[in-house]
Amino acid sequence: MIAAGKSPAERIGTGYQLLTFRKINNDKFAILDKLYQDALNEYRKDEEACKKFTALPDADPEYGAMRVVAMALLNLDEVINKE
């Protein structure tokens, strides 16, 4: 997802579309964007937690937050069930 765009919004939208073959709607985007922002804020406060979560010694908060969103995307009903 990191290579899918320059902004978090582009990455979230592209990740969703790659997994579901549909464009993301505004409600789902808002939830995933909030998840990203919350994770980003947490990892900026505690970069060691980000490194531990990603298992990468040089992971930055943006990468960690996007990884949280990627995991959430993989667990969406429409991804698991391919509605």
The 8 nearest C-alpha neighbors of each residue, nearest first, counted from 0:
[[1, 3, 2, 10, 14, 13, 69, 11],
 [0, 2, 3, 10, 4, 65, 62, 5],
 [1, 3, 0, 4, 5, 10, 13, 9],
 [4, 2, 0, 10, 1, 13, 9, 5],
 [5, 3, 10, 9, 2, 6, 1, 7],
 [4, 6, 9, 7, 3, 10, 2, 1],
 [5, 7, 9, 8, 4, 10, 11, 3],
 [6, 8, 10, 9, 11, 5, 4, 65],
 [9, 7, 11, 6, 10, 12, 32, 4],
 [10, 8, 4, 12, 6, 7, 11, 13],
 [9, 11, 7, 4, 13, 3, 8, 12],
 [10, 12, 14, 8, 13, 9, 7, 15],
 [13, 11, 9, 15, 10, 14, 23, 8],
 [12, 14, 16, 10, 15, 11, 9, 17],
 [15, 13, 11, 17, 16, 12, 0, 10],
 [14, 16, 12, 18, 13, 17, 19, 11],
 [15, 17, 20, 21, 13, 19, 22, 18],
 [18, 16, 14, 15, 20, 19, 13, 21],
 [17, 19, 15, 16, 20, 78, 14, 73],
 [18, 20, 16, 21, 17, 78, 15, 77],
 [21, 19, 16, 17, 18, 22, 15, 23],
 [22, 20, 16, 19, 23, 15, 17, 18],
 [23, 21, 16, 24, 12, 20, 15, 19],
 [22, 24, 12, 28, 15, 21, 27, 25],
 [23, 25, 27, 26, 28, 22, 29, 21],
 [24, 26, 28, 27, 29, 23, 30, 22],
 [27, 25, 29, 28, 24, 30, 23, 31],
 [28, 26, 30, 29, 25, 24, 31, 23],
 [27, 29, 25, 31, 26, 30, 32, 24],
 [30, 28, 32, 26, 27, 31, 25, 33],
 [31, 29, 27, 33, 28, 32, 34, 26],
 [32, 30, 34, 28, 33, 29, 35, 27],
 [31, 33, 35, 29, 34, 30, 28, 36],
 [34, 32, 36, 30, 35, 31, 37, 29],
 [35, 33, 31, 37, 32, 36, 38, 30],
 [34, 36, 32, 38, 64, 33, 37, 39],
 [37, 35, 39, 33, 38, 34, 40, 32],
 [38, 36, 34, 40, 39, 35, 33, 41],
 [39, 37, 64, 41, 35, 40, 36, 42],
 [38, 40, 64, 36, 42, 37, 41, 60],
 [41, 39, 43, 37, 38, 42, 36, 44],
 [42, 40, 38, 44, 39, 43, 45, 37],
 [41, 43, 45, 60, 46, 39, 44, 49],
 [42, 44, 40, 41, 45, 60, 46, 39],
 [43, 45, 41, 42, 46, 40, 39, 60],
 [46, 44, 42, 47, 48, 43, 41, 49],
 [45, 47, 49, 42, 48, 43, 50, 44],
 [46, 48, 50, 49, 45, 51, 42, 52],
 [49, 47, 51, 46, 50, 45, 52, 42],
 [50, 48, 46, 52, 47, 51, 42, 63],
 [49, 51, 47, 53, 55, 48, 56, 58],
 [50, 52, 54, 48, 49, 53, 47, 55],
 [53, 51, 49, 50, 54, 48, 63, 55],
 [52, 54, 55, 50, 51, 49, 63, 58],
 [55, 53, 51, 50, 52, 56, 58, 49],
 [54, 56, 53, 50, 58, 57, 51, 52],
 [57, 55, 50, 58, 54, 51, 53, 47],
 [56, 58, 55, 59, 50, 54, 53, 49],
 [59, 57, 55, 50, 56, 62, 60, 63],
 [58, 60, 62, 61, 57, 63, 49, 46],
 [61, 59, 42, 63, 62, 39, 43, 64],
 [62, 60, 64, 63, 59, 39, 65, 42],
 [63, 61, 65, 60, 59, 64, 66, 58],
 [62, 64, 66, 60, 61, 65, 49, 53],
 [63, 65, 38, 39, 67, 61, 35, 66],
 [66, 64, 68, 62, 67, 63, 69, 61],
 [65, 67, 69, 63, 64, 68, 62, 70],
 [68, 66, 64, 70, 65, 69, 71, 63],
 [69, 67, 71, 65, 66, 70, 35, 72],
 [70, 68, 66, 72, 71, 67, 65, 73],
 [69, 71, 73, 67, 68, 72, 66, 74],
 [70, 72, 68, 74, 69, 73, 67, 75],
 [73, 71, 69, 74, 75, 70, 68, 15],
 [72, 74, 70, 71, 75, 78, 69, 79],
 [73, 75, 71, 72, 76, 70, 79, 78],
 [74, 76, 78, 72, 77, 73, 79, 71],
 [77, 75, 79, 78, 80, 74, 81, 82],
 [76, 78, 81, 82, 80, 75, 79, 19],
 [79, 77, 81, 75, 76, 80, 19, 18],
 [78, 80, 76, 77, 81, 75, 74, 73],
 [79, 81, 77, 82, 78, 76, 75, 74],
 [82, 80, 77, 78, 79, 19, 76, 18],
 [81, 77, 80, 78, 76, 79, 19, 20]]
